[in-house]
Amino acid sequence: MAKMKIEGSFVALITPFNQDGTVDFEGFRTLLKFQEDNGTAAVLIMGSTGEVSMLSQKEREQIIAETAKMKTGKMKFFYGCTGNNTATTIDYLRFARDNGADGAILAAPAYICGPEADLEDYFLEVADATDLPLGIYNNPPRVKTDLHWDNLLRIFKHPNYVVHKESTTRVGQVAQVLRARPDVSVMCCDSPNLGLVVPTMSLGGHGTANMTGNISPAEIAVISKPWKTPEVSESFRDMYLHLLPMLHFSYSAINPVAIKSLMKAVGLPAGELRKPLKALAPEALQKGLRVVRELELDKKYGWSSPELKSV
């Protein structure tokens, strides 16, 4: 059977909460349609942007079971299934597989700071335990462990791996992975501070695994198209420079603080952040609202919240 191939915008979705702090499943439905309608190829539910580390096991399972029912076939639904050890990760993968997930994204278990050889074995062992399409999220700032391209390329020989997301500042690492042409979609974080988007796409990357698509999905979809023609690279350049103020705002605080605060302010279902995280201070949020107005995202997406009107 041919491997799943994802190209374009892979949005790491926020987790919307109700006023009482419970998961807002109607909010999820609205956000998923917003993504579908604006060119998103796949969503990651319960990544770091989805505040996964602050969700209970029951909530994580409920989110998989309920959101998977919302699939229409227009986007792939991936879920963050990293547990705090190998056995727990396998349990999450099996639950996701049994409840309709299209795939799962895995990071190294946080806090343990395991050596690269142990982490390589971890990614291979969990892949052996499922037939679910998988992706690796190499994100040292979050989990304090890193994978060299040699480790990654060995892991990508496993038939279940279909996506790689790099969140380091090492352009050379992305280049080495792309040079080897593994049978996976190579994507990068959209943070302008990491600076991976331009080199990844120019070297043959397949898209971005991004956070900013929560607020500007159609624009992110443009900069996430593989460069198959000169015209695509030109549209990339124009849109990337246009969207740069929003990219910087998205990463002006630890994710998802800035993006979720802004989503709530423009009227998208988001809710509050889980404590101890708190919403942006009013002055910082005003900067994001000004960017929305400057880029005319409010006109494009039909937002007219009181907060926007006050800018």
Secondary structure as the mmCIF struct_conf table of DSSP 4:
data_model
#
loop_
_struct_conf.conf_type_id
_struct_conf.id
_struct_conf.beg_label_comp_id
_struct_conf.beg_label_asym_id
_struct_conf.beg_label_seq_id
_struct_conf.end_label_comp_id
_struct_conf.end_label_asym_id
_struct_conf.end_label_seq_id
HELX_LH_PP_P HELX_LH_PP_P1 ALA A 2 MET A 4
STRN STRN1 GLY A 8 ALA A 12
STRN STRN2 PHE A 17 PHE A 17
TURN_TY1_P TURN_TY1_P1 GLN A 19 ASP A 20
BEND BEND1 GLY A 21 THR A 22
STRN STRN3 VAL A 23 VAL A 23
HELX_RH_AL_P HELX_RH_AL_P1 PHE A 25 GLU A 36
TURN_TY1_P TURN_TY1_P2 ASP A 37 GLY A 39
STRN STRN4 ALA A 42 ILE A 45
BEND BEND2 MET A 46 GLY A 47
HELX_RH_3T_P HELX_RH_3T_P1 SER A 48 GLY A 50
TURN_TY1_P TURN_TY1_P3 GLU A 51 GLU A 51
HELX_RH_3T_P HELX_RH_3T_P2 VAL A 52 MET A 54
BEND BEND3 LEU A 55 LEU A 55
HELX_RH_AL_P HELX_RH_AL_P2 GLN A 57 ALA A 68
TURN_TY1_P TURN_TY1_P4 LYS A 69 MET A 70
BEND BEND4 GLY A 73 MET A 75
STRN STRN5 LYS A 76 GLY A 80
BEND BEND5 ASN A 84 ASN A 85
HELX_RH_AL_P HELX_RH_AL_P3 THR A 86 ASP A 98
TURN_TY1_P TURN_TY1_P5 ASN A 99 GLY A 100
BEND BEND6 ASP A 102 ASP A 102
STRN STRN6 GLY A 103 LEU A 106
HELX_LH_PP_P HELX_LH_PP_P2 ALA A 108 PRO A 109
TURN_TY1_P TURN_TY1_P6 ALA A 110 TYR A 111
BEND BEND7 ILE A 112 ILE A 112
HELX_RH_AL_P HELX_RH_AL_P4 GLU A 116 ASP A 128
TURN_TY1_P TURN_TY1_P7 ALA A 129 ALA A 129
BEND BEND8 LEU A 132 LEU A 132
STRN STRN7 LEU A 134 ASN A 138
HELX_RH_AL_P HELX_RH_AL_P5 PRO A 140 VAL A 143
BEND BEND9 LYS A 144 LYS A 144
HELX_RH_AL_P HELX_RH_AL_P6 TRP A 149 ILE A 155
TURN_TY1_P TURN_TY1_P8 PHE A 156 LYS A 157
BEND BEND10 HIS A 158 HIS A 158
TURN_TY1_P TURN_TY1_P9 PRO A 159 ASN A 160
STRN STRN8 TYR A 161 GLU A 166
BEND BEND11 THR A 168 THR A 169
HELX_RH_AL_P HELX_RH_AL_P7 VAL A 171 ALA A 180
BEND BEND12 ASP A 183 VAL A 184
STRN STRN9 SER A 185 CYS A 188
TURN_TY1_P TURN_TY1_P10 PRO A 192 GLY A 195
HELX_RH_AL_P HELX_RH_AL_P8 VAL A 197 SER A 202
TURN_TY1_P TURN_TY1_P11 LEU A 203 GLY A 204
STRN STRN10 GLY A 207 ASN A 210
BEND BEND13 MET A 211 MET A 211
HELX_RH_3T_P HELX_RH_3T_P3 THR A 212 ASN A 214
TURN_TY1_P TURN_TY1_P12 ILE A 215 ILE A 215
HELX_RH_AL_P HELX_RH_AL_P9 PRO A 217 ILE A 223
TURN_TY1_P TURN_TY1_P13 SER A 224 SER A 224
BEND BEND14 LYS A 225 LYS A 225
BEND BEND15 THR A 229 THR A 229
HELX_RH_AL_P HELX_RH_AL_P10 PRO A 230 SER A 250
TURN_TY1_P TURN_TY1_P14 TYR A 251 TYR A 251
BEND BEND16 SER A 252 ILE A 254
TURN_TY1_P TURN_TY1_P15 ASN A 255 PRO A 256
HELX_RH_AL_P HELX_RH_AL_P11 VAL A 257 VAL A 266
TURN_TY1_P TURN_TY1_P16 GLY A 267 GLY A 267
BEND BEND17 PRO A 269 PRO A 269
HELX_LH_PP_P HELX_LH_PP_P3 GLU A 272 ARG A 274
TURN_TY1_P TURN_TY1_P17 LYS A 275 PRO A 276
HELX_LH_PP_P HELX_LH_PP_P4 ALA A 279 ALA A 281
HELX_RH_AL_P HELX_RH_AL_P12 PRO A 282 GLU A 294
TURN_TY1_P TURN_TY1_P18 LEU A 295 GLU A 296
HELX_RH_AL_P HELX_RH_AL_P13 LEU A 297 TYR A 301
TURN_TY1_P TURN_TY1_P19 GLY A 302 GLY A 302
HELX_RH_AL_P HELX_RH_AL_P14 PRO A 306 LYS A 309
TURN_TY1_P TURN_TY1_P20 SER A 310 SER A 310
#
